[in-house]
Amino acid sequence: MVAPSRSLGWAVLDSPETPGGCWGHFSAVRMDGFRALSPGQQVDLEWEAPGFRQDGYDYAAVSIVPGPA
């Protein structure tokens, strides 16, 4: 599930594997054209724990593949 911040170019992604949320930059979104995610949209998420907090999050997205909006 996604909570995007379009004006800042990133989103917080929620999954059981990333408690507290996963920070995702829109450059990690894998799609053609304008990269946009909708609130609550389901995605396939690949993530990492980089060892530092990115904007307050322990996890960062490596790849975000949008599902149906």
C-alpha positions as CSV (number, residue, x, y, z in Angstrom):
1,M,0.0,0.0,0.0
2,V,1.2,3.5,-0.9
3,A,1.1,6.9,0.7
4,P,2.7,9.2,-2.0
5,S,4.1,12.7,-1.5
6,R,4.0,13.8,-5.2
7,S,5.4,17.3,-4.5
8,L,8.5,15.8,-2.8
9,G,9.0,12.9,-5.2
10,W,8.8,10.1,-2.8
11,A,6.3,7.8,-1.1
12,V,6.0,5.7,2.1
13,L,5.2,2.1,1.3
14,D,3.7,-0.2,3.9
15,S,4.3,-4.0,4.0
16,P,4.6,-6.6,6.7
17,E,8.3,-7.0,5.9
18,T,9.1,-3.3,6.5
19,P,7.6,-2.3,9.9
20,G,7.3,1.4,10.2
21,G,7.2,2.0,6.5
22,C,9.6,1.9,3.5
23,W,10.8,5.1,2.0
24,G,10.6,5.0,-1.8
25,H,11.9,7.6,-4.3
26,F,9.9,7.9,-7.6
27,S,13.1,6.9,-9.5
28,A,12.5,3.4,-8.1
29,V,9.1,3.2,-9.8
30,R,9.2,0.8,-12.7
31,M,6.8,2.0,-15.3
32,D,6.7,3.9,-18.7
33,G,5.8,7.5,-18.8
34,F,5.1,9.8,-15.8
35,R,5.8,7.9,-12.6
36,A,2.9,8.3,-10.3
37,L,1.4,6.2,-7.5
38,S,-2.1,6.6,-5.9
39,P,-2.8,6.4,-2.2
40,G,-3.6,2.8,-1.2
41,Q,-2.4,1.4,-4.6
42,Q,-0.9,-2.1,-4.3
43,V,2.7,-2.5,-5.5
44,D,5.4,-5.2,-5.8
45,L,8.2,-4.0,-3.6
46,E,11.9,-4.8,-3.5
47,W,13.6,-3.1,-0.5
48,E,16.8,-2.9,1.4
49,A,17.8,-1.9,4.9
50,P,20.7,0.5,4.1
51,G,21.9,0.8,7.7
52,F,20.8,4.4,8.1
53,R,17.5,6.1,8.3
54,Q,16.3,7.7,5.1
55,D,13.9,10.6,6.1
56,G,13.1,8.7,9.3
57,Y,12.6,5.2,7.7
58,D,14.7,2.1,8.3
59,Y,13.9,0.7,4.9
60,A,14.4,2.0,1.3
61,A,12.8,0.8,-1.9
62,V,15.0,-0.6,-4.6
63,S,12.2,-1.4,-7.1
64,I,8.5,-0.5,-7.0
65,V,6.3,-2.1,-9.6
66,P,2.8,-0.6,-9.6
67,G,-0.3,-2.9,-9.6
68,P,-3.7,-1.7,-10.7
69,A,-4.7,1.8,-9.3
